[in-house]
Amino acid sequence: MFKRRLGRSNLKVSAMGLGCWAMGGPWDWLEPDGSKEPEGWGQVDDAESIRAIHYAIEAGVNFFDTAANYGCGRSERVLGQAVAGRRDKVILATKFGYVVDEEKRTVSDTDNIIPRIRQECEDSLRRLKTDYIDLYQFHKRDYDPGKAAEVRDVLERLVEEGKIRWYGWSTDNPAGVQVFAQGAHCTAIQHNLVMEMVVYDVHRMLAVCEQHDQASINRSPLSGGMMTGKLNRDSTFPADDLRHNQEDYLRTEKAMQRFQRIEAVRQFFAEAGETRTLAQIALAWIWTRSERTIPIPGFKTVAQVKENVQAMEFGLLSEAQMKKIDEIYARASYIVA
């Protein structure tokens, strides 16, 4: 199994983890005015989710990323059920920072972060049915870096108490990383990283991870399905899928350009005799970009997990392939880290 070190920790994880957002099923974001917006990925079958996790573990995947708000606790509960009896074989990562109402299936924002951390940790431990969390991540991406030291210090105390082993932050703000990384047990930054991103964005977060010996955990590496080549201008989604409100975007000129470039990547690899799928190419691009990267594609079926796991068997891309992708996306080439 293709493995990588999780930042400055002593943990070895599979180079690809599973992102467990979708398996939380439907849930809503609750606005201050009482209005709701869907934040789930539609209906999901818990039995299929568990089968997918078991398949992944048997295939060598040991890193699973979830959050308290995914399905308002459902994702954590299903993950805990799936790894029962296998806890010593997996690295569990979850997140905190929002108000989760498990009964009403709503999640809302709060500024009252510090006093809530300990109870949120206990709630996640309960749902995951475990005595400790391997990686506990702050979920508020835009939190003020000037206040982040207080959050970091609470997490250090949780490490001392054995509640968590390591911690990190899900953010695209390098200034926040600078603060968190001063903590001895900060080991990972979860941030956006997709094959079609501009070079500046790629360099910015990967450079700060390198500087502070942090793992680069990559959320939405397939851009909500966009990078798989399975979406088009006619794609539709159920009302309880967060992509339902983005359907109009798929008809825009910008989306058409994205589709064209994704197809150009597919054609280039096909003409060279490569049998990788677009999803596998997108994951390989992330691995090739930096030895710190650990993409966590989401899933709803065993078939999706199988395809993504197979990407690890193909391995990295060549320098020529990386340069061609840059050419397709009309950006300057870089030296592969």
Secondary structure by P-SEA (a helix, b strand, c coil): cccccccccccccccccccccccccbbbbbccccbbbbcccccccaaaaaaaaaaaaaacccbbbbccccccaaaaaaaaaaaccccccbbbbbccccccccccccccccccccccaaaaaaaaaaaaccccccbbbbcccccccccaaaaaaaaaaaaaaccccccccccccaaaaaaaaccccccbbbbbbcccccaaaaaaaaaaaaaaccccccccccccccccccccccccccccccccccccccccaaaaaaaaaaaaaaaaaaaacccccaaaaaaaaaaaacccbbbbbbbccaaaaaaaaaccccccccaaaaaaaaaaacbbbbccc
